[in-house]
C-alpha cells in the first residue's frame, strides 16, 4: 500500500500508466479516464469488482488480478470481491458446503495478498436468489442467443463435451452481477472477455450501464498446459519455500523460447511487477558467463531468447525472487489463520 501523500500527488495520467503496466487490455481507456477525471467531483466512489469461483488454491495466477484491484483501490475505487459460490456450483466445482469452505480460505488469501480492510467481500448466494435479480437474468436470457451464451463459456467450462444447461445460465448471471452490484469497472482474466463483452453489449438494452473492463494475462501452468488446481501445475501463494523451489525445478522451460514459457511468465507477471523487486540477479559460474543483473523483464527475455541465458540458470535463480514476493503473503496469512 502507499502513503496518503503519495496518492494525492499522482496524476490521472500516472494512475493510468500504472494500471496499464501488467494488463492485457482496458475496454475502453477513454471511459476509464473519464471515471478517473470525475471521481474527485463525485460523492460516490467508483466501484470495481472481480468475481472468483471458490475453487482450489489461490495461486500466482491470481496475482495479476489482485494487483490490479490493489492499484484501483489505491487510486480511490471501492473494491468488491464476489465469491461466486452459485457460479462454482453451476460449473461443477463441488457442493455448497465444500465451495463455502473454499470461499473462506480464498478470502483470507486475498486479504493477505494486499487488499485493504475496506474491501467488500460478497457471496453470490447472498443476493443471486433475489426476485429482482432473477427477473433480470430471465430478461437478459430473452435477448441473448444460445450460441452467444455457449461461446462465452468456452474458456471457463469445466465440462467441454457434454455441457450442461447451467453453463448457459452462468454468463447471464455474471452479467447481471455487474448490473446488480452497480459496477463501473469489471476486472478479470482475459478468459472473461467474452462474458464481459456480452455484458457491455446487452446490459444497456435492459437499462443498465455498460461496464468498463480490465483484463489481465493468464499464466500458463508449470507444465506448459493450462493452469489448473486438478493438475497441481501451479504455485500457491501459501506454498512453503521448499515446495516453490521444487515446483520451479520441475517446470517446463524450453530454451530460447519466450511464448508459452511458464518460467518467463513468472518473471514477467509476478516478479518484475512486484515493488519488492528492483533488480533480478542471475548467479552462475564464470564459465557460463558469470553473474548477470536485470532491471526489466524485456532485458531478461532478450538474453534468454538470444541464448545468452540457459534454462537451467534461469530456473535456478527463480525461486529466490519469487519467494521474496510470496513471503509477505505467507506471513500475513499465518496471522490471519
DRENLUM-980818 format. One record per atom (N, C-alpha, C): x, y, z. Coordinates in steps of 0.001 Angstrom, whole numbers, plus 500000, padded with zeros to 6 digits. Layout:
BEGIN
XYZ/...
//
This chain:
BEGIN
500842498818500000/500000500000500000/500889501247500000/500253502393499712/501023503618499550/500560504665500552/501464505580500851/501116506660501765/500078507567501131/499227508165501980/498169509043501502/498750510209500707/499892510706501160/500519511828500468/500868511458499041/501406510247498841/501754509790497511/500546509654496629/499424509236497219/498197509081496459/497728510418495907/497835511472496689/497360512789496274/498225513371495166/499499513034495152/500404513616494172/500296512968492803/499811511730492751/499789511022491480/498691511567490573/499029511875489337/498062512398488383/497245511251487788/496126511621487117/495309510612486455/496115509877485391/496987510616484688/497823510000483663/498759508969484272/499353509307485413/500245508365486091/499476507145486585/498255507369487065/497419506261487518/497118505314486365/496809505876485190/496547505043484015/497791504245483632/498945504889483695/500186504200483334/500446503012484257/500178503189485540/500382502105486498/499406500960486229/498162501308485917/497161500282485648/497504499479484396/498101500144483425/498375499501482137/499615498617482165/500401498688483235/501694498005483246/501585496488483087/500560495906483661/500513494446483672/499111493930483349/498441494610482408/497134494136481963/497180493874480457/496267493031479992/496180492730478574/495477493848477818/494405494361478391/493639495408477712/492710496107478689/492335497333478335/491316498091479050/490270498503478027/489015498145478291/487926498458477358/486900499323478082/486946500630477826/487929501316476998/488758502256477871/489943502614477408/490784503515478172/490132504878478323/489439505328477263/488787506635477301/487722506687478400/486961505614478516/485914505570479550/486525505560480948/487628504822481112/488273504787482417/488872506143482768/489435506811481779/489980508144482018/488885509110482464/487698508960481907/486565509800482320/486195509550483772/486194508290484183/485883507961485573/486931508546486505/488204508410486131/489278508961486951/489179510475487065/488812511116485947/488717512575485945/487544513078486775/486476512285486862/485270512750487543/485160512297488988/486027511369489427/485837510803490764/486025511823491877/486868512838491655/487072513857492688/485870514783492833/485002514806491801/483831515689491825/482582514966492324/482683513680492540/481519512887492918/481630512426494366/480482512380495047/480455511870496415/480534510348496436/480168509728495322/480160508271495230/481513507776494716/482109506849495439/483338506230494960/483036505356493759/483861505396492711/483675504431491619/483891503016492148/483183502059491547/483170500693492057/483780499726491039/484736498942491513/485353497914490677/485161496573491349/485039495539490527/484822494217491115/485531493148490322/485695492013490990/486093490781490324/485251489664490924/484897488692490088/484194487520490582/485117486318490530/485247485622491639/486072484420491708/485198483223492073/485295482166491298/484717480897491730/485577480367492875/485017480110494042/485805479491495110/486141478054494712/487355477847494276/487732476535493739/489226476338493864/489646475473494760/491061475144494859/491898476235495510/493196476155495283/494153477062495916/494176478423495236/494554479439495991/494875480743495413/496348480679495026/496639480902493759/497994480698493258/498518481955492568/499733481871492068/500355483057491475/499614483522490227/498788482663489638/497968483095488513/496911484099488901/496578484169490204/495613485157490683/496248486533490909/497558486583491038/498212487824491455/498052488989490476/498092488775489142/497860489927488264/496502490593488508/495466489799488756/494146490366489047/494168491092490382/494717490446491407/494735491061492736/495567492342492736/496681492354492013/497497493568491938/496757494704491233/495945494348490229/495135495366489550/494087495939490497/493459495079491297/492482495551492283/493138496449493326/494328496060493772/495056496870494754/495376498238494180/495754498269492906/496052499556492259/494796500411492149/493674499809491764/492410500551491693/492002501058493076/492213500231494069/491895500631495446/492759501815495864/494015501759495484/494941502823495854/494539504172495278/493935504168494078/493570505439493445/492120505830493717/491476505128494652/490191505619495124/488962504825494747/489123503631494211/487974502792493888/487537501988495110/486222501784495206/485696500820496160/485748499454495496/486366498494496168/486592497177495581/485620496155496164/484979495416495267/484097494320495650/484678493028495092/484840492046495953/485242490708495526/484032489804495706/483522489326494586/482385488419494610/482896486991494695/482623486341495807/482955484933495973/481766484149495429/481898483754494173/480752483311493380/480433481843493644/479807481589494789/479536480204495177/478509479538494263/477479480275493858/476489479672492961/477107479414491587/477923480332491108/478618480101489841/479491478845489925/480204478682491048/481056477493491207/480207476221491181/479038476288491808/478135475134491803/477649474835490381/477280475881489637/476822475686488265/477924475117487380/479180475422487726/480313474957486926/480941473687487518/480148472973488332/480525471642488822/481795471642489667/481914472628490574/483093472718491418/482872472155492820/481792471413493028/481558470799494330/480201471155494895/479917470644496101/478661471004496765/478841472312497518/477753472855498017/477817474193498608/478663474227499877/478661473166500654/479483473153501865/480960473235501505/481378472453500529/482776472480500079/483139473839499496/482246474375498681/482500475641498000/482648476773499008/481810476789500029/481865477888501005/483079477782501914/483529476574502210/484787476427502945/485944476999502129/485926476709500827/486964477234499944/486864478749499840/485643479276499813/485442480727499732/486067481431500933/485935480847502114/486517481440503318/488039481451503232/488610480350502733/490065480280502531/490514481305501482/489775481395500373/490115482363499323/490130483786499870/489132484120500672/489055485473501236/490294485779502063/490733484839502891/491922485065503720/493156485294502840/493255484535501761/494404484688500854/494387486042500154/493210486494499728/493110487766499026/493494488925499949/493071488850501210/493445489880502173/494951489848502409/495507488644502544/496949488518502770/497748489037501579/497169488951500387/497866489412499178/497908490930499074/497154491638499922/497291493090499945/496031493909499809/494871493281499608/493637494056499559/493374494657500936/492928495892500976/492761496589502251/491510496122502970/491393496519504223/490254496112505050/488939496729504572/489021497747503693/487796498336503144/487190497475502035/487919496460501586/487406495592500524/486107494932500972/485143494902500075/483849494288500370/483811492894499737/483679491892500574/483565490513500099/482103490095500170/481591489568499069/480178489196498992/480060487783498430/479242486966499050/478899485664498485/477792485847497454/477911485170496331/476876485276495321/475502484881495851/475475483865496707/474200483387497234/473527484393498158/474241485454498554/473627486488499390/472602487315498632/472699487332497286/471758488159496524/471243487506495240/471859486434494805/471525485903493487/470212485123493429/469572484887494570/468244484281494569/467151485331494766/467561486591494807/466627487705494929/465701487746493713/464417488054493939/463430488047492846/463809488999491723/464218490219492092/464572491217491079/465791490759490285/466766490202490977/467963489703490305/467598488626489296/466811487641489732/466470486529488844/465619486987487663/464765487981487879/463975488507486765/464885489138485716/465946489817486165/466875490407485210/467683489350484477/467985488230485133/468631487117484439/467712486605483329/466425486467483637/465467485990482642/465302487009481513/465282488288481862/465188489325480828/466394489267479903/467573489088480500/468785489005479695/468751487762478800/468157486686479311/468055485454478533/467218485644477267/466253486568477305/465386486774476133/466081487520475013/467229488149475283/467915488911474236/469315488355473953/469649487212474552/470955486588474341/470767485262473618/471472485084472515/471335483838471768/472033482691472499/471566481483472233/472179480288472821/473651480200472413/473922480530471155/475295480470470658/476194481446471410/475695482653471668/476491483667472361/476778483226473808/475764482693474470/475958482236475847/476952481086475898/476836480155474959/477723478995474938/479167479416474657/479348480299473682/480701480750473341/481335481535474485/480514482223475272/481037482988476407/481697482093477440/481288480824477444/481814479894478434/482932479014477903/483359479248476668/484366478379476046/485616478207476901/486078479297477519/487334479248478270/487129478825479717/485879478783480184/485616478619481607/484952477305481978/484318476644481012/483516475460481325/484366474327481866/483879473713482926/484545472520483438/484286471345482504/483037471265481993/482689470208481033/482836470752479624/483705470158478832/483932470626477473/483094469865476455/482714468651476773/481984467826475812/480481467865476097/480070467140477139/478653467038477464/478249468212478349/478116469372477735/477867470595478501/476467470618479086/476354471279480245/475086471369480955/474413472708480667/473097472730480829/472353473979480654/472839475029481651/473286474583482825/473777475513483846/474889476402483312/475661475876482343/476766476652481802/476299477715480808/475033477684480415/474449478768479629/473916479867480568/473489479433481763/472974480390482752/474119481203483364/475249480578483512/476420481166484166/476771482560483630/476997482727482314/477400484061481831/476304485103481986/475033484689481925/473941485631482120/473944486154483557/474177485254484499/474254485677485902/475445486595486131/476568486290485501/477747487135485696/477490488547485173/476812488661484053/476480489985483526/475545490728484469/474554490029485002/473610490672485924/474287491010487250/475284490229487667/476073490596488852/476608492013488715/477149492303487538/477756493609487283/476715494716487419/475516494469486889/474440495463486982/473938495592488415/473703494454489056/473098494441490398/474012495111491419/475322494919491278/476284495483492219/476700496906491845/476097497455490767/476352498828490335/477845499054490073/478411498190489238/479853498181488991/480214499122487838/481270499899488051/481818500750486993/482889500015486193/483729499241486897/484849498557486257/484822497080486646/484720496216485642/484790494773485853/486199494302485540/486820493632486495/488192493141486342/488152491618486233/488982491073485362/489051489616485238/490189489213484327/490488487931484319/491471487415483380/490956487547481961/491854487427481004/491467487581479607/490463486505479193/490369485421479956/489380484384479659/487953484843479961/487822485980480657/486500486541480962/486005487478479861/486783487680478845/486488488718477857/485131488542477191/484801487335476773/483544487126476052/482331487409476927/482422487035478198/481319487336479114/481215488839479334/482339489499479506/482316490950479710/481768491678478482/482108491179477287/481590491808476078/480079491593475940/479608490434476384/478164490199476420/477499491223477337/478118491465478491/477575492439479437/477590493848478849/478686494221478203/478768495564477622/477720495772476532/477458494718475768/476517494852474661/475061494790475113/474737493900476043/473332493640476349/472790494321477596/473638494649478571/473112495317479762/472443496655479446/473011497485478544/472321498745478215/470930498528477627/470696497396476987/469375497097476427/468349496869477526/468832496566478739/467940496373479881/467900497608480779/468579498666480351/468552499908481115/469711500094482071/470717499229481991/471886499338482863/473075499886482078/474068500417482797/475249500948482127/476172499815481697/476938500075480656/477942499117480192/479183499250481061/479712498140481557/480903498237482410/482170498504481604/483094499224482212/484462499279481723/485101497945482107/485944497404481249/486524496085481515/488048496142481492/488654495563482509/490105495441482566/490438493956482589/491235493529481616/491577492119481503/493070491904481757/493354490964482621/494739490666482983/495201489389482282/496516489199482170/497032487996481486/496764486736482288/496708485621481574/496579484311482206/497942483642482228/498368483203483385/499611482447483475/499336480993483113/500198480424482309/500055479008481989/500655478183483120/500285476908483162/500793476027484199/502277475754484055/502870475251485111/504309474988485120/504712473887484157/503718473126483683/503994472087482694/503770472580481265/503448473861481114/503198474428479796/501762474293479346/500920473653480170/499499473500479856/498689474534480637/497367474498480489/496511475423481215/496665475200482713/496821476296483471/496975476183484908/495673475682485516/495773474660486366/494579474033486919/494882473431488278/493945473635489216/494112473044490546/494162471528490472/493410470950489540/493348469494489437/494665468905488945/495477469707488244/496754469224487716/497935469528488640/497696470361489654/498770470784490575/499958471390489832/499687472043488710/500767472643487910/500880474136488177/500842474483489452/500848475886489857/501662476036491136/501889477272491532/502496477588492819/501479478389493609/501047477853494733/500073478542495579/500762479662496349/499996480691496692/500586481828497397/501047481457498799/500520480339499330/500929479912500659/501844478690500635/502357478330499465/503314477226499390/504600477594500140/505163476666500907/506442476945501584/507578477066500581/508670477636501028/509797477916500140/510316476665499442/510403475561500181/510975474362499566/510083473805498462/508748473931498617/507863473454497550/507954474369496325/508077475677496563/508253476609495451/509490476219494645/510583475953495342/511824475584494655/511657474275493887/510989473301494495/510778472015493825/509930472169492576/508860472958492682/507980473173491538/508713473876490395/509513474866490737/510276475589489714/511273474649489032/511979473864489833/512998472960489271/512388471930488325/511136471562488559/510466470557487728/509663471174486585/509791472477486387/508955473172485412/509465473036483985/508549473160483068/508843473228481637/509495474571481334/510598474575480621/511309475824480311/512098475637479016/511429475742477870/512097475482476584/513165476538476283/514330476125475829/515416477081475551/515078478022474399/515494479279474566/515382480319473535/513932480619473120/512970480202473898/511560480413473554/510870481157474690/510229482273474358/509513483063475355/508027482701475394/507425482539474209/505995482244474135/505715480875474735/504790480829475697/504434479561476310/505457479039477301/506352479902477748/507374479511478719/506914479945480115/506516478993480978/505955479375482275/506937480090483199/508224479784483092/509197480450483955/509336481920483569/509412482191482278/509472483596481851/508196484333482226/507060483650482165/505807484292482563/505814484696484035/506429483867484857/506533484200486284/507348485480486463/508447485602485710/509234486836485782/508426488032485286/507708487851484184/507004488962483560/505824489442484391/505041488498484934/503775488868485561/503765488798487086/504825488238487688/504842488111489143/506061488772489774/507239488518489238/508454489012489882/508729490473489547/508844490810488265/509182492193487909/508094493211488276/506796492865488223/505793493852488634/505801494149490141/506426493290490929/506424493475492375/507278494672492780/506762495480493688/507525496627494175/508651496188495114/508651494929495512/509728494417496352/510975494110495536/510807493979494211/511917493577493352/512314494745492454/513533495252492637/514029496321491772/515038495791490757/515592494621491066/516609494049490199/516653492538490421/516854491808489345/516981490352489424/518414489983489075/519044489206489942/520421488771489688/520430487287489356/521038486955488253/521245485577487852/522654485179488276/522745484282489232/524040483824489736/524432482550488985/525610482576488363/526060481402487617/527578481382487562/528105480235487221/529553480036487153/530172480906486062/531395481312486295/532101482156485320/532181481508483945/532303480173483913/532448479508482622/531159479560481798/530050479939482451/528782480095481740/528401481566481556/529386482448481766/529137483862481556/529161484707482802/529241484076483969/529259484826485212/527890485393485562/527837486116486659/526575486683487122/526060487750486162/524758487871486111/524126488900485273/522969489511486047/522764490819485862/521682491518486552/520717492110485536/519425492113485900/518382492641485023/517443493531485830/517146494698485270/516222495617485932/514870495658485227/514736494911484131/513450494860483430/513244493482482839/511993493116482648/511692491828482049/512193491763480611/512035492835479860/512426492821478443/513904492473478271/514751492984479165/516183492654479098/516397491157479343/515690490640480323/515823489221480652/515359488347479488/514214488678478943/513689487887477824/514627487944476623/515161489124476343/516067489282475199/517253488330475310/517892488308476473/519060487451476644/518670485978476574/517512485654477097/517086484257477071/516822483787475643/516095484583474882/515765484210473508/517023484160472645/518002484998472954/519256485004472202/520191483864472613/519791483111473620/520627482009474068/521730482409475019/521718483646475485/522739484115476417/522453483671477844/521244483169478063/520822482726479386/520230481329479250/520839480352479905/520428478959479770/519219478671480668/518314477779480244/517143477424481072/517513476982482484/518576476224482624/518974475745483952/519354476904484866/520063477893484310/520441479064485107/519223479913485439/518315480036484485/517097480811484737/516287480177485866/516053478884485774/515257478188486778/515945478206488142/517246478046488153/517989478001489415/517907479313490178/517600480393489463/517555481712490095/516144482283490216/515139481461489973/513749481942490009/513131481847491398/513462480802492121/512806480566493417/513057481700494412/514270482230494424/514616483254495413/513763484521495265/513720485162494074/512876486368493974/511390486047494091/510967484867493625/509556484518493756/509186484337495223/510032483698495984/509768483564497417/509789484922498120/510594485837497621/510615487190498185/509267487878497977/508649487626496824/507323488185496549/506261487522497427/506378486213497613/505338485452498315/505454485511499839/506636485750500377/506813485673501821/505892486625502604/505713487886502193/504772488737502946/503345488188502956/502946487526501870/501609486929501811/501529485757502773/502541484887502748/502566483743503662/502560484207505112/503359485227505398/503481485723506769/502159486297507266/501512487091506438/500222487677506831/499143486618506922/499191485634506041/498192484567506041/498296483756507341/499509483534507819/499673482805509085/499028483556510240/499106484877510216/498489485692511260/496975485670511170/496448485712509910/495003485722509711/494399484406510173/495057483305509817/494555481981510194/494661481784511703/
//
